[in-house]
Amino acid sequence: MSLLALSLIAVVPIVTILLFLVILNWPASKAMPVALVVTALTAVFVWGTKTNVVAAAAFNGLVTALEVIFIVFGAVLLLNTVKESGAIHTIRRGFMTISPDRRIQAILIAWLFGSFIEGAAGYGTAAAIAAPLLVAVGFPAMAAVLVSLIIQSTPVSFGAVGTPILIGVNTGLTDQQAVMSGLQQTNMGYFDYLLRITSDVVLVHGIVGSIIPLFVSAMLTRFFGPNKSFLEGLRAWKFALFAGIAFTIPYYLIGILLGPEFPSLLGALIALLIVVPAARQGWFMPKDKTFDFPDRSQWEADWIGKLNQAPAEEKAARSISAWMSWLPYVLIAGILVLSRSVDSFKQLLESWKLVFPDTFGSGITTTSTPLYLPGFLFVIVSILTFFLHRMKLPAYKSAWENSFKTALSAGAALLFAVPMIKIFLNTSLAADKVNAATEALTGQNMPLILAESVAILTASFWPIVAPTVGALGAFIAGSNTFSNMMFSLFQFGAAGNIGLNVHQSGTVVALQAVGGAAGNMICVHNIVAASATVGLVGKEGALIRKAILPMSYYVLAAGFLGMALIHGILNIWLLLYAVIVMLYILRLVTAKSALKTAA
């Protein structure tokens, strides 16, 4: 078969997801089983992948799905624990004393606190914590999930203490002959090259990501405000940009000075220490009236999840101090940091492993470390909270029961979505499916064939679309880390094929990492998991349609900025980057009803 024919086959699983989930608006619990069947049949009967490989990939995906469900359960259990103890009332009052404005609350909780959690834990944990916390302070479930997904961009490349770079990019490039040969010509060591890539990643993220809080504010007011207006969100521009650069400036400096482990973690912590006191003093606050959601009776049915409760129904057994109320979240943040940065503690948690070697004789080994998962740490902190908050046993039992129900609601979609993704990644093109022109592609998986086709079509403009390929990888694989593992070497090779030197090729790899982070906004299993934490079921397609706008801004702006970095900062590409940014802001300012169908 020709490359065109192979590409059309490879795109079938993605088109299936888009058709049923986004266009036909099926819930993920129905769309993903169809996508799983289509992907498996395509892999075996059209791509030529062996059945034992497909079965092993599906089993690997099943184990990963159970891990994600465990994380969802732990995050919801922690929230339900502080709700049942009455601490959530103190947390709500605390945010109200900072500002009753929902735009400000979204930026503080999702952008700043969420980025800190992302830096510590990664793997979608930020949305799993931020979304239910936003619901607990009065946000509609869909609004909470949307803004939590939008911030799954800038901090993601350095989530889990740098895992997408240290494991993702590193695994993709290390010991590869093309990379090593290129570095020998520059007298640069591989570790220095990885740091150079890191510096490009923090630069692009820092510039592009600084206006993400503005997107958070604008998307919140457009889809969930009484007036359905982007402009209402943009009126908080001073505070949004202040919160943006309060994170991205230290984020950039830490990235170039300390490497990939701590930009998100320390950058967000520094920003919290700057922005929260400033907000208490009223600095940079919007001059218009305080933004709030419509009266609860006017909320649309799609907005409401099982965790949304009327204030009169919430537990208010007793008063708990602010420090004690926040202590569970302080503990989880601290334990997550220790578990990812202290080797002895990390090794202890990883010491108990479940290993399924060479599953079905496929060569695929499935490994799980349950104690290292954030879900286990959430459970531990929940148990500690039971004693710290002196909870009554019936109330704590209720927290567990409700959390089990929420986690089970996520399982229906995740148990099909993740195996489908794993099959797609582990497809192997059979030798009898190629011709003389495509013989070199034998053994390649579907995502690489798609990327190869895009590279040929775009030629010298490849850096513009490199972030989009990274986002596609994250959409498919559900992870910036896996996207980087899959595409980093390909991005390096594509850059070389259009005549870029090894340094410029490193910038293209950095664009891959940036795009892979942005793709987390629309990643199916992230959306399913975050939705499950707030009891929002079957609205995944609507969330993807909404999140497409900030995600497309991110990859397009990153692509044009990357071209500017590669070809000299003072050139037409920098101008085009500025045009992209202004067009998106203009879209937010002028659009009143163009996206109403997605609401």
C-alpha positions in Angstrom: 0.0 0.0 0.0 1.1 3.6 -0.6 1.8 6.1 2.2 -1.5 7.8 1.4 -3.5 4.6 1.8 -1.6 3.7 5.0 -2.4 7.2 6.4 -6.1 6.9 5.6 -6.2 3.6 7.5 -4.2 5.0 10.4 -6.7 7.9 10.8 -9.7 5.6 11.1 -9.5 5.2 15.0 -9.2 9.0 15.4 -12.1 9.7 13.0 -14.2 7.2 14.9 -13.6 9.0 18.2 -14.3 12.4 16.7 -17.4 11.2 14.9 -19.2 9.5 17.8 -17.8 11.5 20.8 -17.6 15.1 19.4 -19.9 15.3 16.3 -22.7 12.9 17.3 -22.2 13.8 21.0 -22.3 10.2 22.3 -21.2 9.8 25.9 -17.7 8.3 26.2 -19.2 5.2 27.8 -20.9 4.4 24.4 -18.4 6.0 22.0 -15.3 4.4 23.3 -16.4 0.7 23.1 -17.2 1.4 19.4 -13.8 3.0 19.0 -12.1 0.0 20.7 -13.8 -2.5 18.4 -13.0 -0.4 15.3 -9.3 0.0 16.3 -8.8 -3.7 17.1 -10.4 -4.8 13.9 -8.4 -2.3 11.8 -5.2 -3.3 13.6 -5.6 -7.0 13.0 -7.3 -7.3 9.6 -6.0 -4.1 7.8 -2.8 -3.2 9.5 -1.6 -6.7 10.0 -0.9 -6.6 13.7 -0.7 -10.0 15.4 -3.7 -10.8 17.5 -1.6 -11.6 20.6 -0.1 -8.1 20.4 -3.6 -6.5 20.2 -4.7 -8.7 23.2 -1.6 -7.8 25.2 -2.0 -4.1 24.4 -5.7 -4.2 25.5 -4.7 -5.9 28.7 -2.0 -3.2 29.3 -4.7 -0.6 28.7 -7.0 -2.3 31.2 -4.4 -2.1 33.9 -3.7 1.5 33.1 -7.5 2.3 33.2 -7.7 0.7 36.7 -4.8 2.9 37.8 -6.7 6.0 36.5 -9.9 4.9 38.3 -7.9 4.5 41.5 -6.6 8.1 41.1 -10.1 9.3 40.5 -11.4 7.4 43.6 -8.6 8.9 45.8 -9.1 12.5 44.6 -12.9 12.3 45.2 -12.4 10.5 48.6 -10.2 13.3 49.8 -12.8 15.9 48.7 -15.7 13.9 50.2 -13.8 13.6 53.5 -13.3 17.4 53.9 -17.0 17.8 52.9 -18.3 15.4 55.5 -16.0 16.9 58.2 -17.4 20.4 57.5 -13.9 21.7 56.4 -15.2 22.6 53.0 -17.3 25.5 54.5 -14.1 27.1 55.9 -12.3 26.6 52.5 -15.3 28.3 50.7 -15.3 31.2 53.1 -11.6 31.6 52.7 -11.9 32.0 48.9 -14.8 34.4 49.4 -12.7 36.6 51.7 -10.0 36.7 49.0 -12.7 37.5 46.3 -16.2 36.4 45.7 -15.5 36.8 42.0 -15.7 33.4 40.3 -13.1 34.5 37.7 -10.6 35.2 40.4 -11.4 31.9 42.2 -11.0 29.9 39.0 -7.5 31.4 38.4 -6.4 30.9 42.0 -7.6 27.3 42.3 -7.2 25.9 38.7 -4.3 27.9 37.4 -2.1 28.3 40.5 -3.0 25.5 42.9 -3.7 23.2 39.9 -0.3 24.0 38.4 1.4 23.2 41.7 -0.3 19.8 41.9 0.6 19.1 38.3 4.2 19.9 39.0 4.1 17.4 41.9 2.1 14.6 40.6 1.2 14.9 36.9 -0.9 12.3 35.1 -4.1 14.4 35.2 -4.0 14.7 39.0 -4.3 18.5 38.9 -7.7 18.3 37.2 -8.8 15.5 39.5 -8.1 17.7 42.5 -9.0 21.2 41.2 -12.3 20.3 39.6 -14.0 18.8 42.7 -12.5 21.6 44.8 -14.1 24.2 42.4 -17.4 22.4 42.7 -17.1 22.4 46.4 -16.9 26.2 46.4 -19.9 26.6 44.2 -19.0 26.1 40.6 -21.2 24.1 38.2 -19.5 20.7 37.5 -19.0 21.4 33.8 -17.4 24.8 34.5 -15.1 23.2 37.1 -13.9 20.5 34.7 -13.5 22.9 31.7 -11.2 25.4 33.5 -9.3 22.5 35.1 -8.7 21.1 31.7 -7.6 24.4 30.2 -4.7 24.7 32.7 -3.6 21.3 31.6 -1.1 22.9 29.3 1.7 25.2 30.5 2.6 23.2 33.7 2.2 19.7 32.0 5.6 19.5 30.4 7.2 19.6 33.8 4.5 17.6 35.6 5.4 14.8 38.1 8.8 16.6 38.7 9.8 16.7 35.0 8.6 13.3 33.9 7.5 14.3 30.3 11.1 15.6 29.7 13.2 13.3 31.8 11.4 10.2 30.7 9.4 11.2 27.6 11.9 13.2 25.6 14.9 11.4 27.1 13.6 8.0 26.3 12.8 9.1 22.8 16.2 10.5 22.0 18.8 8.9 24.2 21.3 6.5 22.5 19.7 7.1 19.1 22.4 7.2 16.4 21.1 10.2 14.5 21.0 12.3 17.7 24.5 11.2 18.9 26.0 11.8 15.5 24.6 15.3 15.4 25.9 16.1 18.9 29.4 14.9 18.0 29.6 17.6 15.4 28.8 20.3 18.0 30.9 19.0 20.9 27.8 19.1 23.0 27.0 16.3 25.5 23.6 14.6 25.5 22.7 15.9 29.0 23.5 19.5 27.9 21.4 19.0 24.8 18.5 17.9 27.0 18.9 21.0 29.1 18.9 23.1 25.9 15.6 21.5 24.9 14.3 22.2 28.3 15.2 25.9 28.0 13.3 26.1 24.7 10.3 24.4 26.3 10.1 26.8 29.2 10.6 29.8 26.8 7.7 28.8 24.5 5.4 27.7 27.3 6.3 30.9 29.2 5.3 33.2 26.4 2.3 31.2 25.0 1.0 30.2 28.4 1.0 33.6 30.1 -2.4 34.3 28.8 -4.0 31.0 29.7 -5.5 32.5 32.8 -7.2 35.0 30.5 -8.7 32.1 28.5 -9.8 30.5 31.8 -11.7 33.7 32.7 -13.2 34.3 29.3 -14.3 30.7 28.8 -15.9 30.7 32.2 -18.0 33.8 31.5 -18.8 32.8 27.9 -20.3 29.4 28.7 -21.4 29.7 32.3 -22.2 33.4 32.8 -25.7 35.0 32.8 -24.7 37.0 29.7 -22.8 34.3 27.8 -20.1 36.8 27.0 -16.3 36.4 26.4 -15.9 40.1 27.0 -17.1 39.8 30.6 -14.2 37.4 31.2 -11.7 39.6 29.5 -12.5 42.5 31.9 -10.4 40.6 34.4 -7.4 40.9 32.1 -5.2 42.7 34.6 -5.5 40.0 37.3 -5.3 37.2 34.7 -2.1 38.5 33.1 -0.6 39.2 36.6 -1.4 35.6 37.7 0.0 34.4 34.3 3.4 36.1 34.5 3.7 35.5 38.3 3.9 31.8 37.3 5.6 31.9 34.0 8.5 34.2 34.9 9.8 32.1 37.8 8.8 29.0 35.8 11.2 30.1 33.0 14.0 31.1 35.3 13.8 27.8 37.2 13.8 25.9 34.0 17.0 27.4 32.6 18.8 27.4 36.0 17.7 24.2 37.6 16.5 22.0 34.7 13.3 20.1 34.1 12.3 18.9 37.6 11.0 22.0 39.2 9.6 24.7 36.8 6.0 23.9 37.4 6.3 22.9 41.0 8.3 25.8 42.3 7.0 28.3 39.7 3.4 27.7 40.9 4.5 27.8 44.6 6.2 31.2 44.1 3.1 32.4 42.1 0.8 31.4 45.0 3.0 33.3 47.4 2.8 36.4 45.2 -0.8 36.3 43.8 -2.8 35.3 46.9 -1.6 38.2 49.1 -2.0 40.6 46.1 -5.6 39.4 45.6 -6.3 39.9 49.3 -5.2 43.5 48.9 -7.4 44.0 45.9 -4.6 44.5 43.4 -5.4 44.2 39.7 -9.0 43.3 40.4 -11.6 43.9 37.6 -13.4 47.2 37.8 -16.8 45.8 36.6 -19.2 44.1 39.0 -18.3 40.9 40.7 -18.9 37.9 38.3 -21.1 35.1 39.6 -23.0 32.2 38.0 -26.7 32.5 37.5 -29.0 31.5 40.3 -28.8 27.7 40.7 -32.4 27.3 39.5 -31.2 28.7 36.1 -28.3 26.3 35.6 -28.5 24.2 32.5 -28.9 20.5 33.0 -25.6 19.8 31.3 -23.7 21.9 33.9 -24.7 19.8 36.9 -22.8 16.8 38.3 -23.5 14.6 41.2 -21.3 16.6 43.4 -23.3 19.7 42.9 -25.4 20.2 46.0 -27.6 23.1 47.1 -25.9 24.9 50.0 -28.7 23.9 52.4 -27.9 20.3 51.8 -24.2 20.5 52.6 -22.7 19.2 55.8 -22.0 21.9 58.4 -21.6 19.9 61.5 -19.0 22.2 63.2 -16.5 24.9 62.6 -13.0 24.0 61.5 -10.1 26.5 61.4 -8.7 27.6 58.1 -5.3 25.9 58.8 -6.9 22.6 59.7 -9.3 22.7 56.8 -6.4 23.2 54.3 -4.1 20.7 56.1 -5.3 17.7 54.0 -4.3 19.5 50.8 -1.1 20.7 52.3 -0.3 17.1 53.3 -1.1 15.7 49.9 1.0 18.4 48.1 3.9 17.7 50.5 3.7 13.9 50.2 3.5 14.1 46.4 6.6 16.2 46.3 8.5 13.9 48.6 7.4 10.8 46.7 8.6 12.2 43.4 11.8 13.9 44.6 13.2 11.9 47.5 14.8 8.7 46.1 14.5 6.6 49.2 10.8 7.4 49.7 10.2 6.8 45.9 11.9 3.5 46.0 9.9 2.4 49.1 6.6 3.2 47.3 7.8 1.5 44.1 9.0 -1.6 45.9 5.7 -3.5 45.5 5.1 -4.1 41.9 2.6 -6.1 39.9 4.4 -7.3 36.8 2.9 -9.2 33.9 5.9 -10.0 31.6 5.7 -10.8 27.9 1.9 -10.9 28.1 0.4 -13.6 25.7 3.9 -14.0 24.2 3.7 -10.5 22.6 6.8 -8.9 24.1 4.6 -6.4 25.9 5.2 -6.2 29.7 2.7 -4.6 31.9 3.8 -3.2 35.2 1.9 -1.4 38.0 3.1 0.2 41.2 -0.1 0.7 43.2 1.6 2.4 46.2 3.3 5.0 44.0 0.0 6.1 42.4 -1.4 9.4 43.6 -4.6 7.5 44.4 -2.9 5.6 47.2 -1.5 8.8 48.7 -4.9 10.4 48.5 -6.4 7.5 50.5 -3.6 7.8 53.1 -4.3 11.5 53.6 -8.0 10.9 53.7 -7.5 8.4 56.6 -5.3 11.0 58.4 -8.0 13.6 57.9 -10.5 11.3 59.6 -8.4 11.6 62.8 -7.2 15.2 62.3 -10.8 16.5 61.8 -12.2 14.2 64.5 -14.8 12.9 62.2 -17.6 10.5 63.2 -17.5 7.1 61.6 -20.9 7.3 59.8 -19.8 10.5 58.1 -16.5 9.0 57.0 -18.3 5.8 55.8 -20.6 8.1 53.7 -17.5 9.7 52.1 -16.2 6.2 51.1 -19.5 5.1 49.7 -20.0 8.2 47.6 -16.5 8.0 46.3 -16.9 4.4 45.2 -20.0 5.4 43.2 -18.2 8.2 41.5 -15.2 6.1 40.6 -17.4 3.4 39.2 -19.1 6.0 36.9 -15.7 6.7 35.4 -14.9 3.0 34.8 -17.5 2.5 32.1 -15.6 4.8 29.7 -12.1 4.4 30.9 -12.1 0.6 30.7 -12.7 0.9 26.9 -10.9 4.2 26.2 -7.5 3.3 27.5 -7.3 -0.2 25.9 -8.3 1.4 22.6 -5.4 3.9 23.0 -2.9 1.2 23.9 -3.9 -0.9 20.8 -3.5 2.1 18.6 0.0 2.8 20.0 1.1 -0.9 19.7 0.0 -1.5 16.1 2.8 -2.9 13.9 2.6 -2.6 10.2 2.9 -6.1 8.6 5.5 -6.6 5.8 2.8 -7.8 3.4 1.0 -4.4 3.7 3.7 -2.3 2.1 5.1 -1.9 -1.4 8.6 -1.0 -2.6 8.2 2.7 -1.8 6.9 2.1 1.8 9.0 -0.9 2.7 11.0 1.1 5.3 7.7 1.6 7.2 7.3 -2.1 8.1 6.8 -2.5 11.8 5.7 1.2 12.3 2.6 2.0 14.4 -0.3 4.1 13.2 0.6 7.4 14.9 4.1 7.4 13.3 2.6 6.8 9.8 0.3 9.8 10.4 3.2 12.0 11.5 5.2 10.9 8.5 2.5 11.9 6.1 2.1 15.3 7.8 5.8 15.9 7.6 5.8 15.3 3.9 2.9 17.6 3.3 4.3 20.5 5.3 8.0 20.3 4.2 9.9 23.3 5.4 6.9 24.6 7.4 7.2 21.5 9.7 8.0 23.5 12.9 4.6 25.2 12.6 2.7 21.9 12.8 5.2 20.1 15.2 3.1 21.2 18.3 -0.1 19.9 16.6 1.5 16.5 16.2 2.5 16.6 19.8 -1.0 17.4 20.8 -2.3 14.6 18.6 0.0 12.2 20.4 -1.4 13.4 23.8 -5.0 13.1 22.5 -4.3 9.5 21.4 -2.0 8.4 24.2 -3.5 10.3 27.1 -0.2 11.6 28.2 2.5 14.3 27.4 5.1 11.7 28.5 3.9 9.0 26.0 3.5 11.6 23.2 7.1 12.6 23.7 8.3 9.0 23.9 6.5 8.3 20.6 7.3 11.4 18.6 10.6 13.0 19.9 12.9 11.0 17.6 10.5 11.5 14.7 10.5 15.3 15.3 14.3 15.3 15.4 14.5 13.4 12.1 11.8 15.5 10.4 13.7 18.7 11.4 16.9 17.3 9.9 15.2 16.3 6.7 14.2 20.0 6.1 17.8 21.1 6.6 17.8 22.3 10.2 20.9 21.8 12.3 21.1 19.9 15.6 20.3 23.0 17.7 17.3 23.9 15.6 16.2 20.3 15.6 16.2 20.5 19.4 13.8 23.4 19.2 11.5 21.3 17.1 11.6 18.6 19.8 10.8 21.3 22.3 7.7 22.2 20.2 6.7 18.6 20.4 6.8 18.7 24.2 4.8 22.0 24.2 2.2 20.5 21.9 2.0 17.3 23.9 1.2 19.4 26.9 -1.5 21.4 25.2 -3.1 18.1 23.9 -4.0 17.3 27.5 -6.8 19.8 27.3 -8.7 17.5 24.9 -7.3 14.1 26.0 -10.2 11.7 26.3 -9.2 9.8 29.4 -8.2 13.1 31.2 -11.7 14.4 30.4 -13.4 11.2 31.5 -11.4 11.1 34.7 -11.8 14.8 35.6 -15.6 14.6 34.8 -15.9 11.5 37.0 -14.4 13.4 40.0 -17.4 15.8 39.9 -20.0 13.2 38.9 -20.4 14.6 35.4 -21.2 11.7 33.1 -21.6 11.6 29.3 -20.6 15.2 28.5 -17.1 14.5 27.2 -17.9 15.6 23.6 -19.2 19.0 24.8 -16.1 19.5 26.9 -13.8 18.7 23.9 -15.7 21.2 21.7 -15.2 23.9 24.3 -11.6 23.1 25.0 -10.7 23.1 21.3 -10.5 26.9 21.2 -7.7 27.3 23.9 -5.9 24.2 22.7 -5.8 25.4 19.0 -4.5 28.8 20.2 -1.8 27.0 22.1 -0.5 24.8 19.3 -0.7 27.5 16.6 0.9 30.2 18.7 3.7 27.8 19.7 4.3 26.8 16.1 4.7 30.3 14.8 6.8 31.2 17.9 9.0 28.2 17.2 9.6 29.3 13.6 10.6 32.7 15.0 13.1 31.0 17.3 14.5 28.8 14.6 14.9 31.4 11.9 15.8 34.4 14.1 13.5 36.2 16.5 13.1 39.4 14.5 11.4 38.2 11.4 8.0 37.5 9.8 7.4 34.5 12.0 7.4 36.6 15.2 4.9 39.0 13.5 2.7 36.0 12.6 2.9 34.7 16.1 1.7 38.1 17.3 -1.1 38.1 14.8 -2.2 34.6 16.0 -2.4 35.9 19.6 -4.3 39.0 18.6 -6.8 37.1 16.4 -7.6 34.7 19.3 -8.1 37.6 21.7 -10.2 39.5 19.1 -12.3 36.3 18.7 -12.9 36.3 22.4 -13.8 40.0 22.4 -16.1 40.0 19.5 -17.8 36.6 19.5 -21.1 36.7 21.2 -23.0 33.7 19.9 -20.8 32.0 17.3 -20.0 29.1 19.7 -23.5 28.8 21.1 -24.0 25.4 19.6 -21.1 24.1 21.7 -22.5 25.5 24.9 
